[in-house]
Amino acid sequence: MRRFAVSLAVGALTLAGVGWMARPASSAPGPQEVVTRTVRPGDNVWSFATSITPQGEDVTKNVDRIMQINNMSSPNLRVGDRILIPSDD
């Protein structure tokens, strides 16, 4: 019975250790330079993202960055909104 209890304890500790090691790294991004833009008629998140994406690179990555920086759950903008745009200069 004692051997079973020890085996059970070792197994539980092993699983706990594996679970702890499997967690993704959590590194908070550092400060980021941004510029503020006021949304005008015809502006959308895609157009802002396109303006900062080097030719040939994936625009969707910058769409995601803009939405994250502005705490947006939807890409919808209204004329007059102020939006932060990453500036990697």
C-alpha positions in Angstrom: 0.0 0.0 0.0 2.8 2.4 0.9 4.5 1.6 -2.5 1.3 2.5 -4.3 1.0 5.8 -2.4 4.6 6.8 -3.2 4.1 5.9 -6.9 0.9 8.0 -6.9 2.7 11.0 -5.3 5.7 10.7 -7.8 3.3 10.5 -10.7 1.3 13.5 -9.6 4.5 15.6 -9.1 5.8 14.5 -12.5 2.5 15.6 -14.2 2.6 18.9 -12.3 6.2 19.5 -13.5 5.3 18.7 -17.1 2.3 21.1 -16.9 4.5 23.8 -15.5 7.2 23.3 -18.2 4.6 23.3 -21.0 3.4 26.9 -20.4 4.2 29.4 -23.1 6.7 32.1 -22.4 5.1 35.3 -21.4 7.2 38.2 -22.5 5.4 41.5 -22.6 6.3 43.6 -25.6 8.4 46.7 -24.9 7.4 50.3 -25.5 6.3 50.9 -29.1 6.4 54.1 -31.1 3.0 55.1 -32.4 1.4 58.0 -34.2 -2.1 59.1 -33.8 -4.4 59.5 -36.8 -7.9 60.8 -37.0 -10.2 58.5 -39.1 -11.5 60.2 -42.3 -14.2 59.0 -44.7 -12.9 56.0 -46.6 -10.3 55.0 -43.9 -10.2 51.5 -42.5 -7.9 49.4 -40.5 -6.6 47.6 -43.7 -5.7 51.0 -45.3 -3.8 52.1 -42.2 -2.0 48.7 -42.0 -1.2 48.8 -45.7 0.5 52.2 -45.2 3.0 50.8 -42.7 3.6 47.4 -44.3 6.7 47.0 -46.5 5.9 45.9 -50.0 5.7 42.1 -50.3 5.0 41.5 -46.5 1.8 40.3 -44.9 -0.6 43.2 -44.2 -2.7 41.1 -41.8 0.1 41.1 -39.2 -0.2 44.9 -39.1 -4.0 44.8 -39.0 -3.6 42.6 -35.9 -1.0 45.0 -34.4 -3.3 48.0 -34.9 -6.3 46.2 -33.4 -4.2 45.1 -30.4 -2.7 48.5 -29.8 -6.1 50.1 -29.9 -7.9 47.4 -27.9 -10.3 46.8 -30.8 -12.5 43.7 -30.9 -13.7 44.7 -34.4 -12.0 46.4 -37.3 -14.8 48.8 -37.7 -13.9 52.5 -37.5 -16.0 55.7 -37.4 -15.1 59.0 -38.9 -13.6 61.1 -36.2 -12.2 58.2 -34.2 -8.6 58.6 -33.2 -6.4 55.6 -33.8 -2.9 54.7 -32.8 -0.7 53.4 -35.7 2.7 51.7 -35.0 5.7 53.7 -36.2 8.8 51.6 -36.6 11.0 54.5 -37.6 
